[in-house]
Amino acid sequence: MKKFSFVYITVSNKKEAKRVSEMLVSEKLAACCNIFKIDSIYRWKGKIEKSGEYGIFRKNEKEFSRENNKKGKGNSFLFCALRYFF
């Protein structure tokens, strides 16, 4: 059985989500990306804040390696907020 992974990425807007997803797929860093709207509620500097952002599920058959992470450097998103391996 092949292992596959999901990596959860958040970005500030849909345009950025599409740019990141296209880069990941074109660079073969993802087999597929799913983009979805998120309503976030969080604590910032002692206050409860609410904002909208976009999430990306990056899916691939192999674990996200350090080499792949280096390819993503210089972009304004995080690769490893949440990762599941099956």
C-alpha positions in Angstrom: 0.0 0.0 0.0 1.3 3.4 -1.0 1.6 6.1 1.6 0.1 9.5 0.9 0.0 12.8 2.7 -2.2 15.8 3.2 -0.6 19.2 4.1 -2.8 22.0 5.3 -1.8 25.5 4.1 -3.5 28.9 4.7 -3.2 32.0 2.7 -4.9 35.4 2.8 -6.9 35.4 -0.4 -8.2 33.3 -3.3 -5.7 34.7 -5.8 -2.8 33.6 -3.6 -4.4 30.2 -3.0 -4.6 29.6 -6.8 -1.0 30.8 -7.3 0.3 28.6 -4.6 -1.7 25.6 -5.8 -0.6 26.0 -9.4 3.1 26.3 -8.3 2.9 23.2 -6.2 1.3 21.1 -8.9 3.5 22.5 -11.7 6.7 21.9 -9.6 5.5 18.3 -8.8 5.3 19.2 -5.1 1.6 18.1 -5.1 -0.5 15.7 -7.1 -3.6 17.8 -6.4 -4.6 20.8 -4.3 -8.0 21.6 -3.0 -8.9 25.3 -2.3 -11.6 26.3 0.2 -12.8 29.5 2.0 -12.3 29.7 5.8 -13.8 31.9 8.4 -11.2 32.2 11.2 -11.7 33.2 14.8 -8.5 33.6 16.9 -7.0 35.5 19.7 -4.5 38.3 18.8 -2.9 40.6 21.3 -5.5 39.8 23.9 -8.5 40.4 21.7 -10.8 38.0 19.8 -10.4 38.6 16.0 -12.4 37.3 13.1 -11.2 37.2 9.5 -11.5 35.3 6.2 -8.7 33.4 4.6 -8.3 30.5 2.2 -7.1 27.0 2.9 -5.3 24.6 0.6 -5.1 20.8 1.1 -1.9 19.7 -0.7 -2.2 16.0 -1.6 0.6 13.7 -2.7 1.6 10.0 -2.6 4.9 10.6 -0.8 6.0 12.4 2.3 6.8 16.1 2.0 10.6 16.2 2.1 13.1 18.8 3.2 14.1 19.2 -0.5 10.5 20.0 -1.4 10.3 22.4 1.5 13.4 24.3 0.1 11.6 24.7 -3.2 8.7 26.4 -1.5 11.0 28.9 0.4 10.5 32.5 -0.7 6.7 32.1 -0.9 4.5 33.7 1.7 2.8 30.5 2.9 3.5 27.7 5.4 3.7 24.1 4.3 3.4 22.3 7.6 0.5 23.7 9.7 -1.1 20.3 9.7 0.1 17.1 8.1 -1.5 13.6 8.0 0.2 10.5 6.7 -1.7 7.4 5.8 
